[in-house]
Amino acid sequence: MDTIKVHVLGTLDPAIRESLDQSKDYESGEWKVSGSIRTTSFGMPKHRFTAVRKRPHIHISGIDGRLEKALFHLPEVLHGYNGIQIKSQAELDAALERARELIAEITCTRVSFGIFTRVDFAYNLPCHPPALLASLNNLRHPSIRKNTVRYQNNAVQWTGGAYTLSVYPKNHRRADKKGFPHDRHFETEDNHLRIEVQAKTKAAVKKLFGTDGVAPHKTLQFHTIWAGYRKFLSKMPVGATTNAGPCDLLPLLSLCNQQGVRLPCGKSVLDWWKEGKQPETIRKVLREINGISFTGESFNLTDLIPVDPPTRFLDVLPDGSTREVIVSPEPQPGTI
């Protein structure tokens, strides 16, 4: 589990509402609440507000003192860092309960969750990243219309309106305002790839993670979400194709980039080639090499993903290192 967005029920603390009514931002501890007044088409004022908690990061929006939606990262809420995975139903329930407690810091009523409108699920897969990324480079998911986007820091992404699929080394990722990873330029263990599926609408959450088409309400079932995650990955085509000759410069640059080849001076082959080139030339070549893939062993992603939730997890720590964690298997709902 990773990021979720959910309808939330609760009422702002009166002291915070009083501050907003005076057009003042409210700050206390880790929280900052800001408000604005909008006028409806009938001339009625609407007092909208946003509440942001720094650490763990929680973003809340609401109107007229009523909380409406909340966005937060479950691993960060529970463990302090989202490279440490949620591994069981017990941890999932604990993270949701902890989120309620943190949100209750700015409310005067009990906080409860409603319908989930975004659910991200991610799994750190132990593997050899260059080989797997090379095989995925030119594939497309049938639920996402757009082509594969490949990033220079060994990441591939398929972005659609309802779903996004991302594959990247978690220890190479650094969040920024644009949202997708950039190389952190430190030595890391290249022993895994994070495979992340985002269901970004209420309908997508219902279809992918709901039970028999029923949207998750007030709680999420870890086994059901794992099954939906694996089913989504099973729709990826099998294997990879070669669409370039072996003696051209562009395939050579693409292969060196995919394999992470570096020169004795420490520069990557691609960075060395860029020296002295015009920006437009660099952009054109990058677009072309991102469309090149090389023949690899035929496989399906679900061949690498366990059928049931795993008992071995690979956590990524804040310093970029990894650690293996073994958990006890949980009984599936209805089997006790």
C-alpha positions as CSV (number, residue, x, y, z in Angstrom):
1,M,0.0,0.0,0.0
2,D,1.1,3.6,-0.7
3,T,-0.9,6.7,-1.3
4,I,-4.7,6.8,-0.8
5,K,-7.4,9.5,-1.2
6,V,-10.6,9.1,0.7
7,H,-13.7,11.0,1.7
8,V,-13.4,12.0,5.3
9,L,-16.1,13.0,7.8
10,G,-15.3,15.5,10.6
11,T,-15.6,19.1,11.7
12,L,-12.8,21.7,12.1
13,D,-12.0,22.8,15.6
14,P,-13.9,26.1,16.5
15,A,-10.6,27.9,17.2
16,I,-9.4,27.1,13.7
17,R,-12.7,28.2,12.1
18,E,-12.5,31.4,14.0
19,S,-9.0,32.1,12.7
20,L,-10.2,31.4,9.1
21,D,-13.2,33.6,9.5
22,Q,-10.8,36.5,10.3
23,S,-8.9,35.6,7.0
24,K,-5.9,34.3,9.0
25,D,-4.0,31.1,8.4
26,Y,-3.9,28.8,11.4
27,E,-0.7,27.1,12.4
28,S,-0.1,24.7,15.2
29,G,2.6,22.1,15.5
30,E,2.9,20.2,12.2
31,W,-0.4,21.6,10.8
32,K,-1.2,24.6,8.7
33,V,-4.7,25.5,7.7
34,S,-5.5,28.1,5.0
35,G,-8.9,29.3,3.8
36,S,-10.6,31.2,1.0
37,I,-14.1,32.5,0.3
38,R,-15.8,31.8,-3.0
39,T,-19.2,33.0,-4.0
40,T,-21.7,30.7,-5.6
41,S,-23.8,31.5,-8.7
42,F,-26.6,32.3,-6.2
43,G,-24.5,34.9,-4.4
44,M,-23.9,32.6,-1.3
45,P,-20.4,32.6,0.2
46,K,-18.6,29.3,0.5
47,H,-15.6,29.1,2.9
48,R,-13.2,26.6,1.5
49,F,-10.1,25.5,3.3
50,T,-7.0,23.2,3.0
51,A,-5.2,21.7,5.9
52,V,-1.6,20.4,5.4
53,R,0.4,18.3,7.9
54,K,4.2,18.4,7.3
55,R,5.2,15.0,8.7
56,P,3.8,12.6,8.1
57,H,2.4,14.5,5.1
58,I,-1.5,14.7,5.1
59,H,-3.5,17.0,2.8
60,I,-7.1,17.7,3.6
61,S,-9.7,19.8,1.7
62,G,-13.1,20.9,3.0
63,I,-15.8,23.5,3.0
64,D,-17.7,25.5,5.6
65,G,-15.8,23.8,8.4
66,R,-16.5,20.3,7.2
67,L,-13.7,18.0,6.1
68,E,-14.3,16.5,2.7
69,K,-11.2,14.7,1.3
70,A,-7.9,13.5,2.6
71,L,-4.7,12.4,0.8
72,F,-1.9,10.7,2.6
73,H,0.8,8.0,2.3
74,L,0.0,4.9,4.5
75,P,3.6,3.7,4.9
76,E,4.7,7.2,5.9
77,V,1.9,7.5,8.4
78,L,2.7,4.1,10.0
79,H,6.5,3.8,9.6
80,G,7.7,7.4,8.9
81,Y,8.9,6.6,5.3
82,N,7.1,5.1,2.3
83,G,9.9,2.9,1.2
84,I,8.9,0.6,4.1
85,Q,5.9,-1.4,2.8
86,I,2.6,-2.1,4.4
87,K,2.8,-5.9,4.7
88,S,-0.5,-7.2,6.2
89,Q,-4.1,-6.4,7.1
90,A,-3.0,-5.6,10.6
91,E,-0.5,-2.9,9.4
92,L,-3.1,-1.5,7.0
93,D,-5.7,-1.2,9.7
94,A,-3.1,0.4,12.0
95,A,-2.1,2.9,9.4
96,L,-5.7,4.0,8.8
97,E,-6.3,4.3,12.5
98,R,-3.1,6.4,12.9
99,A,-4.3,8.6,10.1
100,R,-7.6,9.2,11.9
101,E,-5.7,10.1,15.1
102,L,-3.5,12.6,13.3
103,I,-6.5,14.2,11.4
104,A,-8.4,14.4,14.7
105,E,-5.7,16.9,15.9
106,I,-7.6,19.7,14.0
107,T,-11.2,18.5,14.5
108,C,-13.7,18.7,17.3
109,T,-15.6,15.5,16.3
110,R,-14.7,11.9,15.6
111,V,-13.0,11.4,12.3
112,S,-14.3,8.6,10.0
113,F,-13.5,7.6,6.4
114,G,-15.9,7.0,3.6
115,I,-15.4,6.0,0.0
116,F,-11.8,5.6,-1.3
117,T,-11.3,7.5,-4.5
118,R,-7.6,6.7,-5.1
119,V,-5.6,3.7,-4.0
120,D,-1.9,3.1,-4.9
121,F,-0.4,-0.3,-4.3
122,A,3.3,-1.0,-4.7
123,Y,5.6,-4.0,-4.2
124,N,9.4,-3.9,-4.1
125,L,10.3,-6.9,-6.4
126,P,13.8,-8.4,-5.9
127,C,15.3,-8.6,-9.3
128,H,18.1,-7.5,-11.7
129,P,16.7,-4.1,-12.8
130,P,18.4,-3.5,-16.2
131,A,17.2,-6.8,-17.6
132,L,13.6,-6.4,-16.5
133,L,13.4,-2.7,-17.5
134,A,14.8,-3.6,-21.0
135,S,12.0,-6.2,-21.4
136,L,9.3,-3.8,-20.3
137,N,10.6,-0.8,-22.3
138,N,8.4,-1.1,-25.4
139,L,5.3,-2.9,-24.0
140,R,1.8,-1.3,-23.4
141,H,-0.9,-2.1,-20.9
142,P,-4.4,-2.6,-22.5
143,S,-6.0,-0.4,-19.8
144,I,-3.7,2.5,-20.6
145,R,-3.7,4.1,-24.0
146,K,-0.5,6.1,-23.8
147,N,2.9,4.7,-24.8
148,T,5.7,3.8,-22.4
149,V,7.7,6.7,-21.0
150,R,11.2,5.9,-20.1
151,Y,13.2,8.1,-17.7
152,Q,17.0,8.4,-17.5
153,N,17.2,7.2,-14.0
154,N,16.0,3.7,-14.9
155,A,12.3,4.1,-14.6
156,V,9.4,3.3,-17.0
157,Q,5.8,4.6,-16.6
158,W,2.5,4.1,-18.3
159,T,0.1,7.0,-17.5
160,G,-3.7,6.9,-18.2
161,G,-6.7,8.7,-17.0
162,A,-7.9,6.0,-14.5
163,Y,-4.7,4.0,-14.0
164,T,-0.9,4.6,-13.8
165,L,1.7,1.9,-13.8
166,S,5.2,2.8,-12.7
167,V,8.3,0.6,-12.5
168,Y,11.4,2.1,-10.9
169,P,14.2,1.5,-8.3
170,K,12.7,3.1,-5.1
171,N,16.2,4.0,-3.8
172,H,16.8,6.2,-7.0
173,R,13.6,8.1,-6.6
174,R,13.3,11.7,-5.2
175,A,10.0,13.4,-5.0
176,D,9.8,16.8,-6.6
177,K,7.1,19.2,-7.7
178,K,6.7,17.5,-11.1
179,G,6.1,14.2,-9.2
180,F,8.2,11.7,-11.0
181,P,11.7,10.4,-10.1
182,H,15.0,12.0,-10.7
183,D,18.4,10.5,-10.0
184,R,19.7,11.2,-6.5
185,H,23.3,10.5,-7.6
186,F,24.3,8.3,-4.6
187,E,25.5,4.7,-4.5
188,T,22.6,2.3,-4.0
189,E,21.8,-1.4,-4.1
190,D,20.4,-2.2,-7.5
191,N,18.6,-5.3,-6.3
192,H,15.0,-4.5,-6.8
193,L,12.3,-2.6,-8.8
194,R,9.2,-1.1,-7.3
195,I,6.1,-2.0,-9.3
196,E,3.4,0.5,-8.5
197,V,-0.2,0.6,-9.7
198,Q,-2.4,3.7,-9.1
199,A,-6.1,3.5,-9.3
200,K,-7.0,7.2,-9.6
201,T,-10.8,7.4,-9.7
202,K,-13.6,6.0,-7.6
203,A,-14.7,3.8,-10.5
204,A,-11.1,2.5,-11.0
205,V,-10.8,1.7,-7.3
206,K,-14.1,-0.1,-7.4
207,K,-13.2,-2.1,-10.5
208,L,-9.6,-3.0,-9.4
209,F,-9.8,-3.3,-5.6
210,G,-13.5,-3.8,-4.8
211,T,-15.1,-7.1,-3.9
212,D,-17.5,-8.4,-6.6
213,G,-17.7,-4.9,-8.0
214,V,-18.5,-3.2,-4.7
215,A,-16.4,-0.2,-3.9
216,P,-14.3,-0.4,-0.7
217,H,-16.1,1.5,2.0
218,K,-14.5,2.6,5.3
219,T,-11.9,-0.2,5.1
220,L,-9.6,-1.9,2.7
221,Q,-8.9,-5.6,2.5
222,F,-5.3,-6.5,2.0
223,H,-5.9,-9.8,0.3
224,T,-8.5,-8.3,-2.1
225,I,-6.1,-5.5,-3.0
226,W,-3.2,-7.9,-3.6
227,A,-5.4,-10.0,-5.9
228,G,-6.5,-6.9,-7.9
229,Y,-2.9,-5.7,-8.2
230,R,-1.8,-9.0,-9.5
231,K,-4.7,-9.2,-11.9
232,F,-3.9,-5.8,-13.3
233,L,-0.3,-6.8,-13.9
234,S,-1.4,-10.0,-15.6
235,K,-2.8,-8.0,-18.5
236,M,0.7,-6.8,-19.5
237,P,1.9,-8.5,-22.8
238,V,4.5,-11.2,-22.6
239,G,8.2,-10.6,-23.4
240,A,9.9,-7.9,-25.4
241,T,10.8,-7.2,-29.1
242,T,13.8,-5.8,-31.0
243,N,13.0,-2.9,-33.3
244,A,16.5,-1.7,-34.2
245,G,19.7,-3.0,-35.8
246,P,22.7,-3.9,-33.7
247,C,25.3,-1.6,-35.4
248,D,23.6,1.8,-35.2
249,L,24.7,4.5,-32.7
250,L,21.2,4.9,-31.2
251,P,20.7,1.3,-30.2
252,L,24.2,1.3,-28.7
253,L,23.4,4.4,-26.6
254,S,20.0,2.9,-25.6
255,L,21.6,-0.4,-24.5
256,C,24.3,1.4,-22.5
257,N,21.7,3.5,-20.8
258,Q,19.5,0.5,-20.0
259,Q,22.5,-1.4,-18.6
260,G,23.8,1.6,-16.6
261,V,27.2,1.5,-18.3
262,R,29.7,4.1,-17.0
263,L,33.1,5.2,-18.3
264,P,36.3,5.1,-16.2
265,C,35.7,8.8,-15.4
266,G,32.5,8.0,-13.7
267,K,30.1,9.5,-16.3
268,S,27.4,7.5,-18.0
269,V,27.8,6.8,-21.7
270,L,24.7,8.9,-22.4
271,D,26.0,11.9,-20.3
272,W,29.4,11.6,-22.1
273,W,27.6,11.7,-25.5
274,K,25.6,14.8,-24.6
275,E,28.6,16.9,-24.1
276,G,28.8,19.7,-26.7
277,K,25.4,18.7,-28.3
278,Q,22.6,21.2,-28.9
279,P,19.6,20.8,-26.6
280,E,17.2,20.1,-29.5
281,T,19.6,17.4,-30.8
282,I,19.6,15.8,-27.3
283,R,15.8,15.9,-27.0
284,K,15.4,14.3,-30.5
285,V,17.9,11.5,-29.8
286,L,16.4,10.8,-26.3
287,R,12.9,10.4,-27.9
288,E,14.3,7.9,-30.4
289,I,16.4,5.8,-28.0
290,N,13.4,5.6,-25.6
291,G,11.5,3.7,-28.3
292,I,14.2,1.1,-28.7
293,S,14.0,-2.2,-26.8
294,F,16.1,-5.4,-27.0
295,T,15.2,-9.1,-27.0
296,G,14.9,-10.6,-23.6
297,E,13.6,-13.7,-22.0
298,S,9.8,-14.1,-22.5
299,F,7.9,-13.8,-19.3
300,N,4.8,-12.2,-17.7
301,L,5.0,-9.9,-14.7
302,T,2.8,-12.3,-12.8
303,D,5.4,-15.0,-13.1
304,L,7.4,-12.8,-10.7
305,I,4.6,-11.8,-8.4
306,P,3.3,-14.4,-5.8
307,V,-0.3,-15.5,-6.1
308,D,-0.9,-14.8,-2.4
309,P,0.5,-11.9,-0.4
310,P,4.2,-12.7,0.2
311,T,5.8,-13.4,3.5
312,R,9.1,-11.9,2.4
313,F,9.3,-8.2,1.7
314,L,12.2,-5.9,0.6
315,D,12.0,-2.6,2.4
316,V,13.9,0.5,1.1
317,L,15.3,2.6,3.9
318,P,15.8,6.4,3.7
319,D,19.5,6.1,3.0
320,G,18.8,4.0,-0.1
321,S,19.9,0.7,1.4
322,T,17.5,-2.3,1.5
323,R,16.6,-4.9,4.1
324,E,14.6,-8.1,3.8
325,V,11.7,-8.6,6.2
326,I,9.9,-11.9,6.9
327,V,6.3,-11.8,8.2
328,S,3.9,-14.5,9.2
329,P,1.2,-15.4,6.6
330,E,-2.2,-14.0,7.5
331,P,-5.4,-16.2,6.9
332,Q,-7.6,-15.0,4.1
333,P,-11.0,-13.5,5.1
334,G,-13.5,-16.2,5.7
335,T,-11.0,-19.0,6.3
336,I,-10.9,-18.8,10.1
